[in-house]
Amino acid sequence: MKYKIVFLGDQSVGKTSLILRFTQDTFDGNYQATIGIDFLSKTMYVDDKMVRLQLWDTAGQERFRSLIPSYIKDSSVAVVVYDITNKASFTNVTKWIDDAKAIRGNDLLIILVANKIDLADKRQVNTEEGQALAKELGVMFIETSAKAGVNIKQLFQNLASTLPGMESSTPTGIGAAQPQQQNTAVKSVAGAPGGAGDGAGNQVVKLGQKKPSAGTLEGGAGQAGGKSALSKCCQ
């Protein structure tokens, strides 16, 4: 099964870093703004079901905003990212989510990601604020650090297991699945050097489901056909 996932949010919140940490387990501290749209295709296995993710990394600059609706309109998931050290990026989350909902309505699964939790001493947005906004907007929520690799696998594992058609793998109750170890096969991103893949240019990652455990992902009402996996996130 193939799904399109679009990453949204202001400039420099860490959208590219989240993708690269998950796909290549790397972090580049030298910031380079995404120009236009970057793309990566990744294959995962969840409970022996093959899931192909098309990850679309969008630019946060205003001059590229006109390009984004065309990438939202046929997406299954929108990952909306803000920087916990940048209050303005959090304030702008509502606009990003409203725009996405205006295009896809209730057919779009939305995950709100609070990134850069490694910079706790510079935090301007606390966890409770993020959770409250996610609940208000009816979206899922998780805190991450692309730099430290915190909750990156959990984000994508839960994302994959809550996709339409993956309901049998979707954790229920108050927890979300923890991923098993993944391999390191990599596809290049926007021309960057890549590694061996599945022979078709895709990164292959095998993830398994465990029983639900609290602490990874908080879900909001109205997501993915009304499913909600509520849990205390990122303590």
Number of C-alpha atoms within 10 A of each C-alpha: 13 14 18 18 24 26 25 25 27 23 18 20 24 25 28 23 23 29 22 19 20 20 25 19 16 16 17 12 8 6 10 9 14 18 13 15 17 15 15 20 21 21 20 23 19 21 15 12 15 17 21 20 21 19 21 25 28 26 25 22 15 9 10 14 12 8 13 21 14 10 18 24 18 16 20 21 26 26 23 25 28 29 28 27 21 17 14 14 20 24 13 13 21 15 12 17 20 12 15 26 18 13 15 18 12 15 18 24 26 29 27 26 28 26 26 25 22 16 14 12 8 12 16 15 20 14 18 10 11 20 23 12 19 24 17 11 17 19 23 27 30 27 27 26 21 25 21 14 18 18 22 22 22 21 25 17 23 23 21 23 23 23 20 18 10 16 14 11 20 23 21 17 13 18 22 30 25 23 18 16 11 16 13 16 18 24 24 20 18 13 9 7 9 15 13 15 18 14 8 8 18 22 26 25 23 18 23 18 20 14 10 18 16 18 20 26 27 26 28 23 18 18 20 21 12 11 15 21 23 22 21 16 19 17 7
